[in-house]
Amino acid sequence: MSDILASVISTVGGILGPHGPATAWAAHSYAPADFSVHFFLQLAMIVLACRVVGWLGQKLLGQPQVVGEMIAGVILGPSLLGLLFPHFQGMLFPKETKSVLYVGAQLGVGLYMFMVGTSFQAEHFKAKAKSAASVSLAGIAAPFLIAVLITPFLLKVPGLFAEGISRANATLFMGACIALTAFPMLARIINERGLAKTSLGTLSLTAGAFDDAASWCVLALVLATFGGGPGVAVLAIGGGVSYALFLMVFGQRLLAPLGRIVERDGEMSLTVLAVTLMLFCLSAFLMDAVGIHAIFGGFMLGAVMPRGKFVEELKKKVEPMAVVLLLPMFFTYSGLNTRMDMVNSPQLLLIALGVLLASIAAKGVACYIAARLSGEDNRTALGIGALMNSRGLMELIIINIGLQKGIIGPTLFSMLVLMAIVTTVMASPLFEIFYGRKARETGELDALDGAVAKAA
């Protein structure tokens, strides 16, 4: 009896360990059942952490739910949970299961950006085309100019960049990192603040999309010089532009029958939903395959989907699951690759502060000036600058690629993580100060939840 009890205790204690093949002499490895048992527990913990931290962020700090979810992802990683309880964190998120979590993360963020695309207002963009182009250009040009100025100093600090990296490649990479706008974060903030159908929201989202796409193209150029070959850059840029043009010219006409079917039936059938999700998966696949990112495939397809009843039904059936269950995996996956204990000396702290200030000036201030010069009023321009300065998890994606490809070292990676978090956290409060409060007072925007408004 005691042997049975000991065996049960041992089995329960090793439930999150690698079981491997049934044969005793075979080497232990993770079997399909091991991935499954980890995945469901990970998902439960992720949803719990994101809802709790997001709620606290809303009630205490006036931050959108999405910012709390971003912080929750970092909390679940080695920066906090792994620091305080390394054994538990290692059992909960073993490195062997990160690939499964990565796929779920891409599905979540891609599906969410598909839904965001369905709210894209082309009319607003056409009316604000000059402002959007100016803001987008400033959001690209200024960061690369700043990168030209600061990269030579960063190259002198050992360990920030890979040994032997050229100044041109280092500058291009830094420029891409600073130019990024947190496209998924920006979309969530715009939706949660009631800006999805406003000209300011459309302008910011459009400019952010262009800036992010440009940054990914620059990253493709850098990777091409790191052994990928010129084909990497040609495929990324050529494929992305070709697909975008195809959707712009033919997308609405090809997809219009789906909208007519839903309007005729008064609801979206499972067949129409299946076709829609299949098209989303193919669109995400195309952008991933050419080297841009799945989220751009989802967003571009969503932007040309039929409007009206079709979008209403699609949001009812897809959005809750995407937002509550799938999207948090995206934040946690990036948080698992984040180490906040790498900036550990006064010199490195000063460099991190310098990178942060330079990034804010290159993105937020530059976009504000561009919006003013293009004719926007001061309040709107300040709101645009605050939103465009947010970098969030898109920044974490690109710097993770840089770390994995050997372009940057762990120390610079941590500095850029710090920059991403600070610029994202400051975006919502600054937006409320510069634009949101006044807009709600005048009735331009819906009122926020009372506790959130008070904290903000």
GITA-V187441 format. One record per backbone hydrogen bond with DSSP energy under -1.0 kcal/mol. NH is the residue of the N-H (numbers start at 1). CO is the residue of the C=O. Records with the same first field share a line. If there is no record, write none. Layout:
NH = CO + CO
//
This chain:
5 = 1
6 = 2
7 = 3
8 = 4
9 = 5
10 = 6
11 = 7
12 = 8
13 = 9
14 = 10
15 = 12
17 = 14
26 = 23
35 = 31
36 = 32
37 = 33
38 = 34
39 = 35
40 = 36
41 = 37
42 = 38
43 = 39
44 = 40
45 = 41
46 = 42
47 = 43
48 = 44
49 = 45
50 = 46
51 = 47
52 = 48
53 = 49
54 = 50
55 = 51
56 = 52
57 = 53
58 = 54
59 = 55
60 = 56
61 = 57
63 = 57
67 = 64
68 = 64
69 = 65
70 = 66
71 = 67
72 = 68
73 = 69
74 = 70
75 = 71
76 = 72
81 = 75
82 = 77
84 = 80
85 = 81
89 = 85
90 = 86
91 = 87
92 = 88
93 = 89
97 = 94
98 = 95
101 = 97
102 = 98
103 = 99
104 = 100
105 = 101
106 = 102
107 = 103
108 = 104
109 = 105
110 = 106
111 = 107
112 = 108
113 = 109
114 = 110
115 = 111
116 = 112
117 = 113
118 = 114
119 = 116
120 = 117
125 = 121
126 = 122
127 = 123
128 = 124
129 = 126
132 = 128
133 = 129
134 = 130
135 = 131
136 = 132
137 = 133
138 = 134
139 = 135
141 = 137
142 = 138
144 = 140
145 = 141
146 = 142
147 = 143
148 = 144
149 = 145
150 = 146
151 = 147
154 = 150
155 = 151
157 = 154
160 = 157
162 = 407
165 = 162
170 = 166
171 = 167
172 = 168
173 = 169
174 = 170
175 = 171
176 = 172
177 = 173
178 = 174
179 = 175
180 = 176
182 = 390
183 = 181
186 = 182
187 = 183
188 = 184
189 = 185
190 = 186
191 = 187
192 = 188
193 = 189
194 = 191
195 = 190
198 = 195
202 = 198
203 = 199
204 = 200
205 = 201
206 = 202
207 = 203
208 = 204
209 = 205
210 = 206
211 = 207
212 = 208
213 = 209
214 = 210
215 = 211
216 = 212
217 = 213
218 = 214
219 = 215
220 = 216
221 = 217
222 = 218
223 = 219
224 = 220
225 = 221
226 = 223
228 = 223
229 = 224
232 = 229
234 = 230
235 = 231
236 = 232
237 = 233
238 = 234
239 = 235
240 = 236
241 = 237
242 = 238
243 = 239
244 = 240
245 = 241
246 = 242
247 = 243
248 = 244
249 = 245
250 = 246
251 = 247
254 = 250
255 = 251
256 = 252
258 = 255
260 = 256
261 = 257
262 = 258
263 = 259
264 = 260
265 = 261
266 = 262
273 = 269
274 = 270
275 = 271
276 = 272
277 = 273
278 = 274
279 = 275
280 = 276
281 = 277
282 = 278
283 = 279
284 = 280
285 = 281
286 = 282
287 = 283
288 = 284
289 = 285
290 = 286
292 = 287
298 = 294
299 = 295
300 = 296
301 = 297
302 = 298
303 = 299
304 = 301
305 = 302
312 = 308
313 = 309
314 = 310
315 = 311
316 = 312
317 = 313
318 = 314
322 = 318
323 = 319
324 = 320
325 = 321
326 = 321
327 = 322
329 = 326
330 = 327
332 = 328
333 = 329
334 = 330
335 = 331
336 = 332
337 = 334
338 = 335
344 = 342
349 = 345
350 = 346
351 = 347
352 = 348
353 = 349
354 = 350
355 = 351
356 = 352
357 = 353
358 = 354
359 = 355
360 = 356
361 = 357
362 = 358
363 = 359
365 = 360
366 = 361
367 = 363
368 = 364
369 = 365
370 = 366
371 = 367
372 = 368
373 = 369
374 = 370
375 = 372
376 = 371
381 = 377
382 = 378
383 = 379
384 = 380
385 = 381
386 = 382
387 = 383
388 = 384
389 = 385
390 = 387
396 = 392
397 = 393
398 = 394
399 = 395
400 = 396
401 = 397
402 = 398
403 = 399
404 = 400
405 = 401
407 = 402
408 = 402
409 = 160
413 = 409
414 = 410
415 = 411
416 = 412
417 = 413
418 = 414
419 = 415
420 = 416
421 = 417
422 = 418
423 = 419
424 = 420
425 = 421
426 = 422
430 = 426
431 = 427
432 = 428
433 = 429
434 = 430
435 = 431
436 = 431
437 = 432
439 = 435
440 = 436
441 = 437
442 = 438
444 = 439
445 = 439
453 = 449
454 = 450
455 = 451
456 = 452
//
